[in-house]
Amino acid sequence: MAGAPRVVMEVGSDGVAVITISNPPVNALAVEIIAGLKAKYDEAMNRNDVKAIVVTGDGGKFSGGFDINVFEKVHKTGDLTLLPDVSIDLVVNTIEGGRKPSVAAIQGLALGGGLELALFPAFILGTSLLNYLQGCHARISAPRAQLGLPELSLGVIPGFGGTQRLPRLIGLKKAVEMMVSSKPILSEEGRQLGLIDVVVPPHELLKEAKVFKELVQTDTAKGLVHAFFAQRMTAKVPGVTDVGLKPRHMKKVAVIGGGLMGSGIATALLLSNIKVVLKEVNSEFLSRGLKSIEGNIRGLVTRGKMASDKAEKTLSLLKGVLDYSDFKDVDMVIEAVVENIPLKQTIFSDIEKACPPHCILATNTSTIDLNVIGEKTTSQERIVGAHFFSPAHIMPLLEIVRTNRTSAQVLLDLIALGKTIKKVPVVVGNCTGFAVNRTFFPYSQSAHLLANLGVDVFRIDRVITEFGLPMGPFQLQDLAGYGVALAVGKEFASAFPDRTFRSPLVELLVKSGRNGKNNGKGYYIYEKGSKPKPDPSVLPIIEESRRVTNVVPGGKPISVSDQEILGMILFPVVNEACRVLEEEVVVRASDLDVASVLGMSFPSYRGGIVFWADTVGPSHIYESLKKWTNLYGNFFRPSKFLEERVAKGLPLVSILPFVCAGFNVIIYKVTAVDGMPKAITAPCQERNH
Ligand SMILES: C[C@H](O)CC(=O)SCCNC(=O)CCNC(=O)[C@H](O)C(C)(C)COP(=O)(O)OP(=O)(O)OC[C@H]1O[C@@H](n2cnc3c(N)ncnc32)[C@H](O)[C@@H]1OP(=O)(O)O
């Protein structure tokens, strides 16, 4: 078990005091660590037998930076005194004031406040001590340690003096690049960049400390800090990751279908050194799939991101096949064929016979009920959804879809595999659209409703991009292709007819020969080398759609502000998120935040869809939806969950009502004779989200 955070000091006979930070797993600079550092530095400075100081971290890591939990506490309490005055107190008064040489011994990582702590010795060396140390090295680092200032990714700036000291250490250009990109460099590069011996005057530190404290209080910092913790929570699934099971190693995975999704999934697996068998139905499709994987991997070489011998080694892990004979020793199959129920059912019945009994049977379906897919098998415990987002080797989200029969072991294995292939796994329930597509299905629906009510489509896109999404709903539709919009629209219309707005617009666009970005003609004109331009010739088609739907009250286009447009697009999404929470499609509300950020590019600095909704205020959202229901119909009707939350004055993220039914109350025990964990009933209990 990890011990309590502490700082220890050992003084050797050579007069060197080694101060070690110990706060597993990353030696975060918790308040008690900072206090401990100050106490040990004070002691070292005051002891006559100490000639020099080395500061280092325990467990192979220097420090992952200031303890982010403190930010969260500040957000909750508004109490800024929780933030210690490190730069002034520790650096100026203790370290500099003490006038003894101090060296940082870095290994593993020195991030944020951790790196800034390592810069402190330079601060001392930069003044009088450098003169008598005669070029002594102030930071000793093990190979490949990560050095970075990722504070901007949390919405704050380096607050322990880094903005002043890093530029002096490695030059302004590189320092700004490191701060803006938040990306770490390796110690080897850091060494090449050299040392700078300049002192930062205390008044600059004071200024910096003030700005830092102001930034911690902004919504942006709150959103980013929430997103940080939420992302780390997704891999903690009650009844799965806390019941003593160990993930099994996936050495060889079969992917069925070499189309866009299948080849992307295969690429992601190969890049993590997992053997892949790619199966297709004929040699033409197979060679197309293999070529696309090769293209993905060789593209990394062209862009200088992978050495060519490494690419060849990676590709040697890939084998293309036309039958199931190579499936006899695979640990997992991921089916990624077209969304056709009989085809998927046949494949699952075939792979059940062809694969070993421990093999996980996963599907990349984005819509079809997993119970239906597995209907012709007797292996329901090992059937699971592995829903990747396109392009699968790039997009970071992996929705792991469970039925009420999927075993905990299988879920755990998939969570572990997700992490191995550098995805963020989010475990979700089995419903139309799962968590992400289900929550965001009203997004394009409301955009179409607004367009049919007379609002300009390009204005809608602008409002949404100004809010922070990378593109608006109409440009997104152009990008995804109209075939996808029509197919997905049908699924949702049949699953949720009470809240579907039927717009003929996409059909009219297809009729007029448009297919979005695919053929260069959609709401926008797409030309090579230039940004998409709004296409005025689409306006008569939109007019035609308005005539057909005839939803404009009094026949006149509605007049709405940008703020209302934003609400009319995003509040229905929040409303659906409420239903997703009520039905416990996600384990906790923050999982939906992560899924919305990583799957829909919802701006991370807004914390995710539910977090943002709480910032806006559930009662404002509820009242707005009620008003729009009266004006424009049922599409906007507030959900029961939202209504109840508002009635109780609760935010959306707090305790979810615990329903004693469905997959969430199943816990697992390894009792089955075949070694697969079996579900047992668990008592109901309230969980904190
Ligand atoms: C004043 C200063 O200028 C302000 C600052 O220093 S702000 C902080 C700057 N530092 C950062 O942003 C680093 C954030 N951390 C990371 O990027 C990554 O955690 C890491 C690269 C250090 C390690 O990554 P990885 O090995 O994949 O482990 P990861 O799962 O992310 O983290 C392990 C645990 O450490 C915790 N942790 C990591 N960094 C932390 C931090 N700075 N504070 C508190 N907890 C932290 C994580 O929450 C996680 O906890 P859990 O096991 O209970 O879920």
The ligand as an SDF file (V2000), in Angstrom:
LIG
                    3D

 54 56  0  0  0  0  0  0  0  0999 V2000
    1.9800   25.3110  -10.0530 C   0  0  0  0  0  0  0  0  0  0  0  0
    2.1920   24.4160  -11.2340 C   0  0  0  0  0  0  0  0  0  0  0  0
    2.7000   25.2070  -12.2650 O   0  0  0  0  0  0  0  0  0  0  0  0
    0.8730   23.8230  -11.6370 C   0  0  0  0  0  0  0  0  0  0  0  0
    1.0150   22.3690  -11.9220 C   0  0  0  0  0  0  0  0  0  0  0  0
    1.9990   21.7180  -11.6880 O   0  0  0  0  0  0  0  0  0  0  0  0
   -0.3730   21.6890  -12.5790 S   0  0  0  0  0  0  0  0  0  0  0  0
    0.0540   20.0030  -12.7940 C   0  0  0  0  0  0  0  0  0  0  0  0
    0.9190   19.8100  -14.0000 C   0  0  0  0  0  0  0  0  0  0  0  0
    1.1060   18.4100  -14.2100 N   0  0  0  0  0  0  0  0  0  0  0  0
    0.3550   17.7270  -15.0820 C   0  0  0  0  0  0  0  0  0  0  0  0
   -0.5120   18.2610  -15.7770 O   0  0  0  0  0  0  0  0  0  0  0  0
    0.6380   16.2690  -15.1840 C   0  0  0  0  0  0  0  0  0  0  0  0
   -0.6580   15.5060  -15.0930 C   0  0  0  0  0  0  0  0  0  0  0  0
   -0.4000   14.1080  -15.1130 N   0  0  0  0  0  0  0  0  0  0  0  0
   -0.1910   13.4310  -16.2480 C   0  0  0  0  0  0  0  0  0  0  0  0
   -0.1040   13.9570  -17.3350 O   0  0  0  0  0  0  0  0  0  0  0  0
   -0.0690   11.9450  -16.1370 C   0  0  0  0  0  0  0  0  0  0  0  0
   -0.8170   11.5510  -15.0020 O   0  0  0  0  0  0  0  0  0  0  0  0
    1.4070   11.4330  -15.9540 C   0  0  0  0  0  0  0  0  0  0  0  0
    2.1770   11.6730  -17.2930 C   0  0  0  0  0  0  0  0  0  0  0  0
    2.1250   12.1480  -14.8340 C   0  0  0  0  0  0  0  0  0  0  0  0
    1.3930    9.9190  -15.6330 C   0  0  0  0  0  0  0  0  0  0  0  0
    0.6280    9.2600  -16.6000 O   0  0  0  0  0  0  0  0  0  0  0  0
    0.2430    7.6900  -16.4350 P   0  0  0  0  0  0  0  0  0  0  0  0
    1.4850    6.9600  -16.0880 O   0  0  0  0  0  0  0  0  0  0  0  0
   -0.5150    7.3060  -17.6550 O   0  0  0  0  0  0  0  0  0  0  0  0
   -0.6810    7.6020  -15.1530 O   0  0  0  0  0  0  0  0  0  0  0  0
   -2.0960    8.2930  -14.8580 P   0  0  0  0  0  0  0  0  0  0  0  0
   -3.1320    7.2210  -14.8010 O   0  0  0  0  0  0  0  0  0  0  0  0
   -2.3620    9.4580  -15.7390 O   0  0  0  0  0  0  0  0  0  0  0  0
   -1.8230    8.8620  -13.3750 O   0  0  0  0  0  0  0  0  0  0  0  0
   -1.6130    7.9850  -12.2800 C   0  0  0  0  0  0  0  0  0  0  0  0
   -2.3090    8.5550  -11.0590 C   0  0  0  0  0  0  0  0  0  0  0  0
   -1.6260    9.7620  -10.6730 O   0  0  0  0  0  0  0  0  0  0  0  0
   -2.5580   10.8210  -10.5350 C   0  0  0  0  0  0  0  0  0  0  0  0
   -1.8970   12.0660  -10.9390 N   0  0  0  0  0  0  0  0  0  0  0  0
   -1.1000   12.2730  -12.0100 C   0  0  0  0  0  0  0  0  0  0  0  0
   -0.6430   13.5380  -11.9960 N   0  0  0  0  0  0  0  0  0  0  0  0
   -1.1640   14.1230  -10.9020 C   0  0  0  0  0  0  0  0  0  0  0  0
   -1.0550   15.4200  -10.3380 C   0  0  0  0  0  0  0  0  0  0  0  0
   -0.2870   16.3710  -10.8820 N   0  0  0  0  0  0  0  0  0  0  0  0
   -1.7490   15.6780   -9.2000 N   0  0  0  0  0  0  0  0  0  0  0  0
   -2.4910   14.7320   -8.6010 C   0  0  0  0  0  0  0  0  0  0  0  0
   -2.6280   13.4820   -9.0800 N   0  0  0  0  0  0  0  0  0  0  0  0
   -1.9630   13.1960  -10.2240 C   0  0  0  0  0  0  0  0  0  0  0  0
   -3.6850   10.4580  -11.4980 C   0  0  0  0  0  0  0  0  0  0  0  0
   -4.8960   11.1150  -11.1540 O   0  0  0  0  0  0  0  0  0  0  0  0
   -3.7570    8.9550  -11.3050 C   0  0  0  0  0  0  0  0  0  0  0  0
   -4.4440    8.7120  -10.1000 O   0  0  0  0  0  0  0  0  0  0  0  0
   -5.3020    7.3640   -9.9100 P   0  0  0  0  0  0  0  0  0  0  0  0
   -4.3510    6.2200  -10.0550 O   0  0  0  0  0  0  0  0  0  0  0  0
   -5.8950    7.5170   -8.5590 O   0  0  0  0  0  0  0  0  0  0  0  0
   -6.3220    7.3940  -11.0220 O   0  0  0  0  0  0  0  0  0  0  0  0
  1  2  1  0
  2  3  1  0
  2  4  1  0
  4  5  1  0
  5  6  2  0
  5  7  1  0
  7  8  1  0
  8  9  1  0
  9 10  1  0
 10 11  1  0
 11 12  2  0
 11 13  1  0
 13 14  1  0
 14 15  1  0
 15 16  1  0
 16 17  2  0
 16 18  1  0
 18 19  1  0
 18 20  1  0
 20 21  1  0
 20 22  1  0
 20 23  1  0
 23 24  1  0
 24 25  1  0
 25 26  2  0
 25 27  1  0
 25 28  1  0
 28 29  1  0
 29 30  2  0
 29 31  1  0
 29 32  1  0
 32 33  1  0
 33 34  1  0
 34 35  1  0
 34 49  1  0
 35 36  1  0
 36 37  1  0
 36 47  1  0
 37 38  1  0
 37 46  1  0
 38 39  2  0
 39 40  1  0
 40 41  1  0
 40 46  2  0
 41 42  1  0
 41 43  2  0
 43 44  1  0
 44 45  2  0
 45 46  1  0
 47 48  1  0
 47 49  1  0
 49 50  1  0
 50 51  1  0
 51 52  2  0
 51 53  1  0
 51 54  1  0
M  END
$$$$
